[in-house]
C-alpha cells in the first residue's frame, strides 16, 4: 500500500471515531480560514443547531458525522490539509538573543513571486539568510530564477499547536508589520508552508 493511501486511511478512520462535536469544531475552524467559508457557513450552523436540539438522538448524530466525514474527504481531495485546523499562528512583537533560553529558534523567511522559502538554525540571522540565498541561487541555476520580494528575520517557537513568531533585532518594524498583515490575511498559507518547522 502506498504511503499516501495509508495516511488517508488513518485520517479517514480518525474522522469516523472522533467526537462529532470536535469534528464539527475543527471543520468550522479550518473552513473559517478559507475563502470558501461563506459557502459552508449555513450548513455548519445547521449541523450545530441540530446537534444541540437533538443531542440524545443517535441517528441524527450519526447522520451529521457521516456528512462531516464526507465534507472533510471532499476538502482533502481538493488539496486542503485539514490538520491545519488544529494549528494556530501567533505574532508576538520583537525578541533578542536572550529568548533562546525560552526555547525560541532563529528563522529566516523569503517570500518569492511564486512561493515561500525558509531556513532555521543556530547561526545568526544574516548567516542563515546568506545560506538560503545560496540555495535559491542553485535552484535558479537549474531553471527559472527565484525572485525574492520580501525577507524576514525572525524568532519562532512551537507551543503545542501554536506557532509563535517574533521579529528579531535584524527585522525592521515595517517589515514585521507587513508580515503580520500577510499572516493574518492568509494564516493557512503560512501554517502550511511552516508545517515542518519544529
C-alpha positions in Angstrom: 0.0 0.0 0.0 1.3 3.4 -0.9 2.2 5.8 1.9 -0.4 8.4 0.8 -3.2 5.8 0.9 -2.1 4.7 4.4 -2.2 8.3 5.6 -5.6 8.9 4.1 -6.9 5.7 5.6 -5.7 6.7 9.0 -7.2 10.2 8.6 -10.5 8.7 7.5 -10.6 6.4 10.5 -9.7 9.2 12.8 -12.6 11.3 11.4 -15.0 8.4 11.8 -14.2 7.8 15.5 -13.7 11.5 16.6 -16.4 13.0 18.8 -18.9 14.6 16.4 -18.7 18.0 18.3 -14.9 18.0 18.0 -15.2 17.1 14.3 -17.6 19.9 13.7 -15.5 22.4 15.6 -12.3 21.5 13.8 -14.0 21.6 10.4 -15.5 25.0 11.3 -12.2 26.5 12.4 -10.5 25.2 9.3 -13.1 26.5 6.9 -13.2 29.9 8.7 -9.7 30.4 7.5 -10.5 29.7 3.8 -12.2 31.8 1.2 -14.9 29.1 0.9 -16.2 29.6 4.4 -19.3 31.6 3.2 -20.3 28.5 1.1 -20.4 26.3 4.1 -21.3 28.6 7.0 -25.0 28.0 6.9 -24.6 24.2 6.7 -22.2 24.3 9.7 -24.7 26.4 11.6 -27.5 23.9 10.8 -25.4 20.9 12.0 -24.6 22.7 15.3 -28.3 23.6 15.9 -29.4 20.1 15.1 -26.8 18.6 17.4 -27.9 20.9 20.2 -31.6 20.4 19.8 -31.4 16.6 19.3 -28.3 15.8 21.4 -29.7 12.4 22.6 -30.8 11.3 19.1 -28.1 8.7 18.0 -29.4 8.7 14.4 -29.1 12.4 14.0 -25.6 12.3 15.4 -24.5 9.5 13.1 -26.0 11.2 10.0 -24.2 14.5 10.8 -21.0 12.6 11.5 -21.3 10.9 8.1 -22.0 14.2 6.4 -19.0 15.9 8.1 -16.7 12.9 7.2 -17.8 13.2 3.5 -17.2 17.0 3.5 -13.8 16.6 5.0 -12.9 13.9 2.5 -14.0 16.2 -0.4 -11.9 19.1 1.0 -8.9 16.8 1.2 -9.5 15.7 -2.4 -9.3 19.4 -3.3 -5.9 19.5 -1.8 -6.7 21.0 1.6 -4.8 19.9 4.7 -7.5 19.8 7.4 -4.9 19.1 10.2 -4.1 22.8 10.0 -7.5 23.5 11.6 -5.8 22.4 14.9 -2.9 24.8 14.3 -2.8 28.5 15.2 -0.4 31.3 14.3 0.5 34.0 16.8 2.7 37.1 16.3 4.4 38.4 19.4 6.4 41.6 18.9 10.2 41.6 18.9 12.8 39.5 20.8 16.5 39.4 21.2 19.1 36.6 21.6 18.0 36.1 25.2 14.8 34.4 24.0 16.9 31.3 23.2 16.5 30.4 26.9 12.7 30.4 26.4 13.0 27.9 23.6 12.9 30.3 20.6 14.9 29.5 17.5 16.1 31.6 14.6 14.2 31.7 11.3 14.5 33.5 8.0 11.6 33.7 5.6 11.8 34.7 2.0 8.6 35.5 0.1 9.2 34.9 -3.6 6.9 35.6 -6.6 5.6 32.0 -6.5 6.3 30.6 -3.1 7.7 31.0 0.5 11.2 29.7 1.4 12.6 29.4 4.9 15.6 28.2 6.8 16.0 27.8 10.6 19.2 27.1 12.5 21.6 28.2 15.2 23.6 30.6 13.0 22.8 34.3 13.2 20.0 35.6 11.0 22.3 37.2 8.4 24.3 33.9 8.0 21.0 31.9 7.7 19.8 34.4 5.1 23.1 34.0 3.2 22.7 30.2 3.2 19.2 30.4 2.0 20.2 32.8 -0.8 22.9 30.3 -1.9 20.2 27.5 -2.0 17.9 29.7 -4.0 20.7 30.7 -6.4 21.3 27.0 -7.1 17.6 26.5 -7.8 17.7 29.4 -10.2 20.7 28.0 -12.0 18.6 24.9 -12.8 15.7 26.8 -14.3 13.6 29.9 -13.7 15.2 32.4 -11.3 13.7 32.7 -7.9 12.8 36.4 -7.3 12.7 37.4 -3.7 10.2 40.0 -2.8 10.4 40.1 0.9 12.9 39.0 3.6 12.1 38.4 7.2 14.5 37.7 10.2 12.5 36.1 12.9 12.3 34.0 16.1 9.9 31.2 16.4 8.7 28.6 18.9 6.1 25.9 19.0 3.7 25.9 22.0 1.6 22.8 21.5 -0.4 23.5 18.3 0.5 27.2 18.3 3.3 28.6 16.2 4.7 31.8 17.8 6.6 34.2 15.6 8.5 37.3 16.8 10.7 39.8 15.0 14.5 39.8 15.6 16.9 42.7 16.0 17.6 42.4 12.3 13.9 42.7 11.3 12.6 46.2 10.8 9.3 47.3 12.4 7.8 48.0 9.0 8.8 44.6 7.6 7.4 42.8 10.6 4.1 44.7 10.4 3.9 43.7 6.7 4.4 40.0 7.7 1.8 40.2 10.4 -0.7 41.7 8.0 0.1 39.0 5.4 -0.1 36.2 8.1 -3.4 37.4 9.4 -4.8 37.6 5.9 -3.7 34.1 4.9 -3.0 32.1 8.0 -3.4 28.7 6.3 -0.8 29.6 3.7 1.9 30.4 6.4 0.9 27.4 8.6 1.1 25.0 5.6 4.4 26.3 4.5 5.9 26.2 8.0 4.3 22.9 9.0 7.6 21.0 9.2 9.1 23.8 11.4 9.9 22.0 14.7 
